[in-house]
Amino acid sequence: MRIETTSCPDCGTIIAANVLESERTLKCPGLGCGRVHRFTDLSADVQRHYEANHDRYQME
Ligand SMILES: [Zn+2]
């Protein structure tokens, strides 16, 4: 299974794209960082990957 990550441009915290996919928006977990990350901030390629494989990411 492919796990994509993205990093916050403000604080550099690594964020798992599958969390963004399920939450759609996510307040940055970085300390003191108020940035809000959105699934739509991910590259179109990564968005397509998660939309196409949505079910595979629901099994925890
Ligand atoms: Zn941040």
N, CA, C, O and the ligand as a Tripos MOL2 file, in Angstrom:
@<TRIPOS>MOLECULE
protein
  241   239    61     0     0
PROTEIN
NO_CHARGES

@<TRIPOS>ATOM
      1 N           0.8390   -1.1980    0.0000 N.3       1 MET1
      2 CA          0.0000    0.0000    0.0000 C.3       1 MET1
      3 C           0.8780    1.2530    0.0000 C.2       1 MET1
      4 O           1.8720    1.3540    0.7190 O.2       1 MET1
      5 N           0.4800    2.1530   -0.8000 N.am      2 ARG2
      6 CA          1.2660    3.3790   -0.9630 C.3       2 ARG2
      7 C           0.7820    4.4300    0.0470 C.2       2 ARG2
      8 O          -0.4010    4.7660    0.0820 O.2       2 ARG2
      9 N           1.6900    4.9330    0.8500 N.am      3 ILE3
     10 CA          1.3480    5.9930    1.7900 C.3       3 ILE3
     11 C           2.0460    7.2700    1.3490 C.2       3 ILE3
     12 O           3.2730    7.3660    1.3600 O.2       3 ILE3
     13 N           1.2610    8.2160    0.9740 N.am      4 GLU4
     14 CA          1.8030    9.5040    0.5810 C.3       4 GLU4
     15 C           1.8500   10.4230    1.7950 C.2       4 GLU4
     16 O           1.0090   10.3460    2.6900 O.2       4 GLU4
     17 N           2.8320   11.2710    1.8000 N.am      5 THR5
     18 CA          2.8820   12.2810    2.8460 C.3       5 THR5
     19 C           3.0780   13.6360    2.2030 C.2       5 THR5
     20 O           3.5360   13.7480    1.0660 O.2       5 THR5
     21 N           2.7280   14.6390    2.9380 N.am      6 THR6
     22 CA          2.9840   15.9950    2.5140 C.3       6 THR6
     23 C           3.5880   16.7160    3.7050 C.2       6 THR6
     24 O           3.3540   16.3250    4.8490 O.2       6 THR6
     25 N           4.3550   17.7510    3.4560 N.am      7 SER7
     26 CA          4.9320   18.4670    4.5850 C.3       7 SER7
     27 C           4.3810   19.8840    4.6220 C.2       7 SER7
     28 O           4.1400   20.5080    3.5890 O.2       7 SER7
     29 N           4.1910   20.3660    5.8240 N.am      8 CYS8
     30 CA          3.6550   21.7040    6.0220 C.3       8 CYS8
     31 C           4.6620   22.7390    5.5180 C.2       8 CYS8
     32 O           5.8230   22.7220    5.9260 O.2       8 CYS8
     33 N           4.2300   23.6290    4.6450 N.am      9 PRO9
     34 CA          5.1610   24.6450    4.1480 C.3       9 PRO9
     35 C           5.5460   25.6660    5.2190 C.2       9 PRO9
     36 O           6.5220   26.3980    5.0560 O.2       9 PRO9
     37 N           4.7970   25.7160    6.2930 N.am     10 ASP10
     38 CA          5.1020   26.6730    7.3600 C.3      10 ASP10
     39 C           6.0510   26.1110    8.4060 C.2      10 ASP10
     40 O           6.9870   26.7930    8.8230 O.2      10 ASP10
     41 N           5.8170   24.8650    8.8390 N.am     11 CYS11
     42 CA          6.6190   24.3300    9.9480 C.3      11 CYS11
     43 C           7.3330   23.0290    9.6070 C.2      11 CYS11
     44 O           8.1550   22.5570   10.3920 O.2      11 CYS11
     45 N           7.0330   22.4380    8.4460 N.am     12 GLY12
     46 CA          7.7480   21.2450    8.0190 C.3      12 GLY12
     47 C           7.2330   19.9410    8.5910 C.2      12 GLY12
     48 O           7.7950   18.8820    8.3120 O.2      12 GLY12
     49 N           6.1740   19.9950    9.3890 N.am     13 THR13
     50 CA          5.5900   18.7710    9.9410 C.3      13 THR13
     51 C           5.0880   17.8760    8.8140 C.2      13 THR13
     52 O           4.4510   18.3390    7.8680 O.2      13 THR13
     53 N           5.3880   16.5830    8.9340 N.am     14 ILE14
     54 CA          4.9520   15.6210    7.9230 C.3      14 ILE14
     55 C           3.5190   15.1870    8.2240 C.2      14 ILE14
     56 O           3.1900   14.8390    9.3580 O.2      14 ILE14
     57 N           2.6890   15.2120    7.2150 N.am     15 ILE15
     58 CA          1.2770   14.8480    7.3680 C.3      15 ILE15
     59 C           0.9730   13.7220    6.3940 C.2      15 ILE15
     60 O           1.3130   13.7970    5.2130 O.2      15 ILE15
     61 N           0.3260   12.6750    6.9060 N.am     16 ALA16
     62 CA         -0.0350   11.5380    6.0610 C.3      16 ALA16
     63 C          -1.2330   11.9140    5.1980 C.2      16 ALA16
     64 O          -2.2440   12.4130    5.6920 O.2      16 ALA16
     65 N          -1.1000   11.6670    3.9250 N.am     17 ALA17
     66 CA         -2.1600   12.0600    2.9980 C.3      17 ALA17
     67 C          -3.4450   11.2830    3.2440 C.2      17 ALA17
     68 O          -4.5320   11.7850    2.9560 O.2      17 ALA17
     69 N          -3.3370   10.0490    3.7790 N.am     18 ASN18
     70 CA         -4.5760    9.2990    4.0150 C.3      18 ASN18
     71 C          -5.3980    9.9050    5.1460 C.2      18 ASN18
     72 O          -6.6170    9.7410    5.1870 O.2      18 ASN18
     73 N          -4.7380   10.6000    6.0580 N.am     19 VAL19
     74 CA         -5.4810   11.3200    7.1000 C.3      19 VAL19
     75 C          -6.2330   12.4810    6.4740 C.2      19 VAL19
     76 O          -7.3980   12.7200    6.7900 O.2      19 VAL19
     77 N          -5.5730   13.1910    5.5980 N.am     20 LEU20
     78 CA         -6.2450   14.2790    4.8840 C.3      20 LEU20
     79 C          -7.4230   13.7520    4.0670 C.2      20 LEU20
     80 O          -8.4670   14.3970    3.9640 O.2      20 LEU20
     81 N          -7.2330   12.5720    3.4910 N.am     21 GLU21
     82 CA         -8.2840   12.0160    2.6490 C.3      21 GLU21
     83 C          -9.5420   11.7300    3.4750 C.2      21 GLU21
     84 O         -10.6580   11.9510    3.0040 O.2      21 GLU21
     85 N          -9.3660   11.2460    4.6880 N.am     22 SER22
     86 CA        -10.5430   10.9200    5.5000 C.3      22 SER22
     87 C         -11.1060   12.1410    6.2210 C.2      22 SER22
     88 O         -12.3130   12.2310    6.4470 O.2      22 SER22
     89 N         -10.2320   13.0790    6.5790 N.am     23 GLU23
     90 CA        -10.6950   14.2480    7.3370 C.3      23 GLU23
     91 C         -11.0570   15.4230    6.4300 C.2      23 GLU23
     92 O         -11.8160   16.3120    6.8180 O.2      23 GLU23
     93 N         -10.5040   15.4120    5.2220 N.am     24 ARG24
     94 CA        -10.6720   16.4970    4.2320 C.3      24 ARG24
     95 C          -9.9220   17.7780    4.6280 C.2      24 ARG24
     96 O          -9.2110   18.3550    3.8050 O.2      24 ARG24
     97 N         -10.0710   18.2120    5.8460 N.am     25 THR25
     98 CA         -9.2500   19.3240    6.3240 C.3      25 THR25
     99 C          -8.6470   18.9170    7.6590 C.2      25 THR25
    100 O          -9.2540   18.1710    8.4290 O.2      25 THR25
    101 N          -7.4540   19.4130    7.9210 N.am     26 LEU26
    102 CA         -6.7360   19.0190    9.1270 C.3      26 LEU26
    103 C          -5.9210   20.2070    9.6080 C.2      26 LEU26
    104 O          -5.1150   20.7670    8.8660 O.2      26 LEU26
    105 N          -6.1410   20.5790   10.8510 N.am     27 LYS27
    106 CA         -5.3120   21.6310   11.4340 C.3      27 LYS27
    107 C          -3.9200   21.0670   11.6310 C.2      27 LYS27
    108 O          -3.7590   19.9500   12.1220 O.2      27 LYS27
    109 N          -2.9290   21.8260   11.2560 N.am     28 CYS28
    110 CA         -1.5480   21.3490   11.3260 C.3      28 CYS28
    111 C          -1.2030   20.9240   12.7510 C.2      28 CYS28
    112 O          -1.4280   21.6750   13.7000 O.2      28 CYS28
    113 N          -0.6470   19.6950   12.9010 N.am     29 PRO29
    114 CA         -0.2600   19.2410   14.2410 C.3      29 PRO29
    115 C           1.0370   19.8870   14.7300 C.2      29 PRO29
    116 O           1.4400   19.6760   15.8740 O.2      29 PRO29
    117 N           1.6770   20.6560   13.8920 N.am     30 GLY30
    118 CA          2.9250   21.3100   14.2880 C.3      30 GLY30
    119 C           2.7000   22.2600   15.4590 C.2      30 GLY30
    120 O           1.6810   22.9460   15.5440 O.2      30 GLY30
    121 N           3.6740   22.2780   16.3490 N.am     31 LEU31
    122 CA          3.5600   23.0980   17.5490 C.3      31 LEU31
    123 C           3.4560   24.5780   17.1640 C.2      31 LEU31
    124 O           4.3280   25.1180   16.4840 O.2      31 LEU31
    125 N           2.3910   25.2070   17.6040 N.am     32 GLY32
    126 CA          2.2290   26.6380   17.3620 C.3      32 GLY32
    127 C           1.9100   26.9980   15.9220 C.2      32 GLY32
    128 O           1.9080   28.1730   15.5580 O.2      32 GLY32
    129 N           1.6390   25.9870   15.1000 N.am     33 CYS33
    130 CA          1.3560   26.2440   13.6930 C.3      33 CYS33
    131 C          -0.1570   26.2480   13.4800 C.2      33 CYS33
    132 O          -0.8350   25.2790   13.8230 O.2      33 CYS33
    133 N          -0.6730   27.3040   12.9320 N.am     34 GLY34
    134 CA         -2.1240   27.4200   12.7650 C.3      34 GLY34
    135 C          -2.6010   27.0980   11.3650 C.2      34 GLY34
    136 O          -3.7650   27.3210   11.0310 O.2      34 GLY34
    137 N          -1.7080   26.5750   10.5470 N.am     35 ARG35
    138 CA         -2.0900   26.3200    9.1640 C.3      35 ARG35
    139 C          -3.1150   25.1860    9.0740 C.2      35 ARG35
    140 O          -3.0410   24.2110    9.8220 O.2      35 ARG35
    141 N          -4.0590   25.3210    8.1630 N.am     36 VAL36
    142 CA         -5.0380   24.2630    7.9250 C.3      36 VAL36
    143 C          -4.6930   23.5980    6.5970 C.2      36 VAL36
    144 O          -4.5760   24.2560    5.5630 O.2      36 VAL36
    145 N          -4.5350   22.2790    6.6530 N.am     37 HIS37
    146 CA         -4.2230   21.5140    5.4470 C.3      37 HIS37
    147 C          -5.5070   20.9480    4.8700 C.2      37 HIS37
    148 O          -6.4160   20.5400    5.5930 O.2      37 HIS37
    149 N          -5.5510   20.9360    3.5690 N.am     38 ARG38
    150 CA         -6.7380   20.4220    2.8850 C.3      38 ARG38
    151 C          -6.3430   19.3210    1.9210 C.2      38 ARG38
    152 O          -5.2650   19.3400    1.3260 O.2      38 ARG38
    153 N          -7.2520   18.3560    1.7810 N.am     39 PHE39
    154 CA         -7.0240   17.2790    0.8260 C.3      39 PHE39
    155 C          -6.7510   17.8530   -0.5660 C.2      39 PHE39
    156 O          -5.9350   17.3200   -1.3180 O.2      39 PHE39
    157 N          -7.4320   18.9270   -0.8920 N.am     40 THR40
    158 CA         -7.2780   19.5170   -2.2220 C.3      40 THR40
    159 C          -5.9350   20.2230   -2.4030 C.2      40 THR40
    160 O          -5.6010   20.6440   -3.5110 O.2      40 THR40
    161 N          -5.1620   20.3560   -1.3160 N.am     41 ASP41
    162 CA         -3.8030   20.8920   -1.4430 C.3      41 ASP41
    163 C          -2.8370   19.8580   -2.0260 C.2      41 ASP41
    164 O          -1.7790   20.2050   -2.5500 O.2      41 ASP41
    165 N          -3.2230   18.5760   -1.9230 N.am     42 LEU42
    166 CA         -2.3610   17.5270   -2.4520 C.3      42 LEU42
    167 C          -2.3230   17.6040   -3.9750 C.2      42 LEU42
    168 O          -3.2200   18.1670   -4.6010 O.2      42 LEU42
    169 N          -1.2940   17.0410   -4.5520 N.am     43 SER43
    170 CA         -1.2000   17.0570   -6.0050 C.3      43 SER43
    171 C          -2.3520   16.2590   -6.6170 C.2      43 SER43
    172 O          -2.8790   15.3390   -5.9910 O.2      43 SER43
    173 N          -2.7300   16.6100   -7.8160 N.am     44 ALA44
    174 CA         -3.8470   15.9410   -8.4950 C.3      44 ALA44
    175 C          -3.6040   14.4420   -8.5880 C.2      44 ALA44
    176 O          -4.5440   13.6540   -8.4810 O.2      44 ALA44
    177 N          -2.3610   14.0450   -8.7840 N.am     45 ASP45
    178 CA         -2.0340   12.6290   -8.8920 C.3      45 ASP45
    179 C          -2.3250   11.9040   -7.5870 C.2      45 ASP45
    180 O          -2.8940   10.8120   -7.5880 O.2      45 ASP45
    181 N          -1.9350   12.5120   -6.4810 N.am     46 VAL46
    182 CA         -2.1650   11.8960   -5.1770 C.3      46 VAL46
    183 C          -3.6600   11.8720   -4.8670 C.2      46 VAL46
    184 O          -4.1650   10.8840   -4.3340 O.2      46 VAL46
    185 N          -4.3650   12.9400   -5.1920 N.am     47 GLN47
    186 CA         -5.8130   12.9540   -4.9640 C.3      47 GLN47
    187 C          -6.4910   11.8290   -5.7290 C.2      47 GLN47
    188 O          -7.3680   11.1510   -5.1920 O.2      47 GLN47
    189 N          -6.0940   11.6280   -6.9700 N.am     48 ARG48
    190 CA         -6.6900   10.5610   -7.7850 C.3      48 ARG48
    191 C          -6.4100    9.1980   -7.1790 C.2      48 ARG48
    192 O          -7.2800    8.3280   -7.1580 O.2      48 ARG48
    193 N          -5.1930    9.0160   -6.6890 N.am     49 HIS49
    194 CA         -4.8170    7.7370   -6.0790 C.3      49 HIS49
    195 C          -5.7360    7.4220   -4.9020 C.2      49 HIS49
    196 O          -6.2040    6.2920   -4.7630 O.2      49 HIS49
    197 N          -5.9910    8.4060   -4.0680 N.am     50 TYR50
    198 CA         -6.8190    8.1590   -2.8830 C.3      50 TYR50
    199 C          -8.2900    8.0180   -3.2350 C.2      50 TYR50
    200 O          -9.0010    7.2220   -2.6220 O.2      50 TYR50
    201 N          -8.7420    8.7660   -4.1920 N.am     51 GLU51
    202 CA        -10.1380    8.6000   -4.6090 C.3      51 GLU51
    203 C         -10.3520    7.2110   -5.1920 C.2      51 GLU51
    204 O         -11.3920    6.5930   -4.9630 O.2      51 GLU51
    205 N          -9.3710    6.7180   -5.9480 N.am     52 ALA52
    206 CA         -9.5020    5.4220   -6.6060 C.3      52 ALA52
    207 C          -9.3630    4.2720   -5.6260 C.2      52 ALA52
    208 O          -9.9210    3.1990   -5.8570 O.2      52 ALA52
    209 N          -8.6330    4.4700   -4.5390 N.am     53 ASN53
    210 CA         -8.3510    3.3820   -3.6050 C.3      53 ASN53
    211 C          -8.9860    3.6210   -2.2410 C.2      53 ASN53
    212 O          -8.5280    3.0920   -1.2280 O.2      53 ASN53
    213 N         -10.0320    4.4130   -2.2300 N.am     54 HIS54
    214 CA        -10.6220    4.8520   -0.9680 C.3      54 HIS54
    215 C         -10.8860    3.6970   -0.0080 C.2      54 HIS54
    216 O         -10.5490    3.7820    1.1730 O.2      54 HIS54
    217 N         -11.4850    2.6200   -0.5060 N.am     55 ASP55
    218 CA        -11.8840    1.5180    0.3680 C.3      55 ASP55
    219 C         -10.6910    0.8760    1.0640 C.2      55 ASP55
    220 O         -10.8010    0.4230    2.2030 O.2      55 ASP55
    221 N          -9.5540    0.8370    0.3800 N.am     56 ARG56
    222 CA         -8.3830    0.1710    0.9450 C.3      56 ARG56
    223 C          -7.8420    0.9180    2.1560 C.2      56 ARG56
    224 O          -7.0990    0.3510    2.9570 O.2      56 ARG56
    225 N          -8.2080    2.1760    2.2890 N.am     57 TYR57
    226 CA         -7.6790    2.9660    3.3890 C.3      57 TYR57
    227 C          -8.6430    3.0430    4.5700 C.2      57 TYR57
    228 O          -8.3770    3.7330    5.5540 O.2      57 TYR57
    229 N          -9.7580    2.3330    4.4670 N.am     58 GLN58
    230 CA        -10.7230    2.3710    5.5520 C.3      58 GLN58
    231 C         -10.5200    1.2020    6.5270 C.2      58 GLN58
    232 O         -11.1450    1.1610    7.5870 O.2      58 GLN58
    233 N          -9.6570    0.2650    6.1720 N.am     59 MET59
    234 CA         -9.4090   -0.8800    7.0380 C.3      59 MET59
    235 C          -8.2500   -0.5490    7.9710 C.2      59 MET59
    236 O          -7.1100   -0.4040    7.5290 O.2      59 MET59
    237 N          -8.5360   -0.4350    9.2120 N.am     60 GLU60
    238 CA         -7.5070   -0.0860   10.1970 C.3      60 GLU60
    239 C          -7.2160   -1.3050   11.0590 C.2      60 GLU60
    240 O          -6.3780   -1.2400   11.9580 O.2      60 GLU60
    241 ZN          2.5030   23.4720   10.1660 Zn       61 ZN61
@<TRIPOS>BOND
     1     1     2 1
     2     2     3 1
     3     3     4 2
     4     3     5 am
     5     5     6 1
     6     6     7 1
     7     7     8 2
     8     7     9 am
     9     9    10 1
    10    10    11 1
    11    11    12 2
    12    11    13 am
    13    13    14 1
    14    14    15 1
    15    15    16 2
    16    15    17 am
    17    17    18 1
    18    18    19 1
    19    19    20 2
    20    19    21 am
    21    21    22 1
    22    22    23 1
    23    23    24 2
    24    23    25 am
    25    25    26 1
    26    26    27 1
    27    27    28 2
    28    27    29 am
    29    29    30 1
    30    30    31 1
    31    31    32 2
    32    31    33 am
    33    33    34 1
    34    34    35 1
    35    35    36 2
    36    35    37 am
    37    37    38 1
    38    38    39 1
    39    39    40 2
    40    39    41 am
    41    41    42 1
    42    42    43 1
    43    43    44 2
    44    43    45 am
    45    45    46 1
    46    46    47 1
    47    47    48 2
    48    47    49 am
    49    49    50 1
    50    50    51 1
    51    51    52 2
    52    51    53 am
    53    53    54 1
    54    54    55 1
    55    55    56 2
    56    55    57 am
    57    57    58 1
    58    58    59 1
    59    59    60 2
    60    59    61 am
    61    61    62 1
    62    62    63 1
    63    63    64 2
    64    63    65 am
    65    65    66 1
    66    66    67 1
    67    67    68 2
    68    67    69 am
    69    69    70 1
    70    70    71 1
    71    71    72 2
    72    71    73 am
    73    73    74 1
    74    74    75 1
    75    75    76 2
    76    75    77 am
    77    77    78 1
    78    78    79 1
    79    79    80 2
    80    79    81 am
    81    81    82 1
    82    82    83 1
    83    83    84 2
    84    83    85 am
    85    85    86 1
    86    86    87 1
    87    87    88 2
    88    87    89 am
    89    89    90 1
    90    90    91 1
    91    91    92 2
    92    91    93 am
    93    93    94 1
    94    94    95 1
    95    95    96 2
    96    95    97 am
    97    97    98 1
    98    98    99 1
    99    99   100 2
   100    99   101 am
   101   101   102 1
   102   102   103 1
   103   103   104 2
   104   103   105 am
   105   105   106 1
   106   106   107 1
   107   107   108 2
   108   107   109 am
   109   109   110 1
   110   110   111 1
   111   111   112 2
   112   111   113 am
   113   113   114 1
   114   114   115 1
   115   115   116 2
   116   115   117 am
   117   117   118 1
   118   118   119 1
   119   119   120 2
   120   119   121 am
   121   121   122 1
   122   122   123 1
   123   123   124 2
   124   123   125 am
   125   125   126 1
   126   126   127 1
   127   127   128 2
   128   127   129 am
   129   129   130 1
   130   130   131 1
   131   131   132 2
   132   131   133 am
   133   133   134 1
   134   134   135 1
   135   135   136 2
   136   135   137 am
   137   137   138 1
   138   138   139 1
   139   139   140 2
   140   139   141 am
   141   141   142 1
   142   142   143 1
   143   143   144 2
   144   143   145 am
   145   145   146 1
   146   146   147 1
   147   147   148 2
   148   147   149 am
   149   149   150 1
   150   150   151 1
   151   151   152 2
   152   151   153 am
   153   153   154 1
   154   154   155 1
   155   155   156 2
   156   155   157 am
   157   157   158 1
   158   158   159 1
   159   159   160 2
   160   159   161 am
   161   161   162 1
   162   162   163 1
   163   163   164 2
   164   163   165 am
   165   165   166 1
   166   166   167 1
   167   167   168 2
   168   167   169 am
   169   169   170 1
   170   170   171 1
   171   171   172 2
   172   171   173 am
   173   173   174 1
   174   174   175 1
   175   175   176 2
   176   175   177 am
   177   177   178 1
   178   178   179 1
   179   179   180 2
   180   179   181 am
   181   181   182 1
   182   182   183 1
   183   183   184 2
   184   183   185 am
   185   185   186 1
   186   186   187 1
   187   187   188 2
   188   187   189 am
   189   189   190 1
   190   190   191 1
   191   191   192 2
   192   191   193 am
   193   193   194 1
   194   194   195 1
   195   195   196 2
   196   195   197 am
   197   197   198 1
   198   198   199 1
   199   199   200 2
   200   199   201 am
   201   201   202 1
   202   202   203 1
   203   203   204 2
   204   203   205 am
   205   205   206 1
   206   206   207 1
   207   207   208 2
   208   207   209 am
   209   209   210 1
   210   210   211 1
   211   211   212 2
   212   211   213 am
   213   213   214 1
   214   214   215 1
   215   215   216 2
   216   215   217 am
   217   217   218 1
   218   218   219 1
   219   219   220 2
   220   219   221 am
   221   221   222 1
   222   222   223 1
   223   223   224 2
   224   223   225 am
   225   225   226 1
   226   226   227 1
   227   227   228 2
   228   227   229 am
   229   229   230 1
   230   230   231 1
   231   231   232 2
   232   231   233 am
   233   233   234 1
   234   234   235 1
   235   235   236 2
   236   235   237 am
   237   237   238 1
   238   238   239 1
   239   239   240 2
@<TRIPOS>SUBSTRUCTURE
     1 MET1         2 RESIDUE 1 A MET
     2 ARG2         6 RESIDUE 1 A ARG
     3 ILE3        10 RESIDUE 1 A ILE
     4 GLU4        14 RESIDUE 1 A GLU
     5 THR5        18 RESIDUE 1 A THR
     6 THR6        22 RESIDUE 1 A THR
     7 SER7        26 RESIDUE 1 A SER
     8 CYS8        30 RESIDUE 1 A CYS
     9 PRO9        34 RESIDUE 1 A PRO
    10 ASP10       38 RESIDUE 1 A ASP
    11 CYS11       42 RESIDUE 1 A CYS
    12 GLY12       46 RESIDUE 1 A GLY
    13 THR13       50 RESIDUE 1 A THR
    14 ILE14       54 RESIDUE 1 A ILE
    15 ILE15       58 RESIDUE 1 A ILE
    16 ALA16       62 RESIDUE 1 A ALA
    17 ALA17       66 RESIDUE 1 A ALA
    18 ASN18       70 RESIDUE 1 A ASN
    19 VAL19       74 RESIDUE 1 A VAL
    20 LEU20       78 RESIDUE 1 A LEU
    21 GLU21       82 RESIDUE 1 A GLU
    22 SER22       86 RESIDUE 1 A SER
    23 GLU23       90 RESIDUE 1 A GLU
    24 ARG24       94 RESIDUE 1 A ARG
    25 THR25       98 RESIDUE 1 A THR
    26 LEU26      102 RESIDUE 1 A LEU
    27 LYS27      106 RESIDUE 1 A LYS
    28 CYS28      110 RESIDUE 1 A CYS
    29 PRO29      114 RESIDUE 1 A PRO
    30 GLY30      118 RESIDUE 1 A GLY
    31 LEU31      122 RESIDUE 1 A LEU
    32 GLY32      126 RESIDUE 1 A GLY
    33 CYS33      130 RESIDUE 1 A CYS
    34 GLY34      134 RESIDUE 1 A GLY
    35 ARG35      138 RESIDUE 1 A ARG
    36 VAL36      142 RESIDUE 1 A VAL
    37 HIS37      146 RESIDUE 1 A HIS
    38 ARG38      150 RESIDUE 1 A ARG
    39 PHE39      154 RESIDUE 1 A PHE
    40 THR40      158 RESIDUE 1 A THR
    41 ASP41      162 RESIDUE 1 A ASP
    42 LEU42      166 RESIDUE 1 A LEU
    43 SER43      170 RESIDUE 1 A SER
    44 ALA44      174 RESIDUE 1 A ALA
    45 ASP45      178 RESIDUE 1 A ASP
    46 VAL46      182 RESIDUE 1 A VAL
    47 GLN47      186 RESIDUE 1 A GLN
    48 ARG48      190 RESIDUE 1 A ARG
    49 HIS49      194 RESIDUE 1 A HIS
    50 TYR50      198 RESIDUE 1 A TYR
    51 GLU51      202 RESIDUE 1 A GLU
    52 ALA52      206 RESIDUE 1 A ALA
    53 ASN53      210 RESIDUE 1 A ASN
    54 HIS54      214 RESIDUE 1 A HIS
    55 ASP55      218 RESIDUE 1 A ASP
    56 ARG56      222 RESIDUE 1 A ARG
    57 TYR57      226 RESIDUE 1 A TYR
    58 GLN58      230 RESIDUE 1 A GLN
    59 MET59      234 RESIDUE 1 A MET
    60 GLU60      238 RESIDUE 1 A GLU
    61 ZN61       241 GROUP 0 **** ****
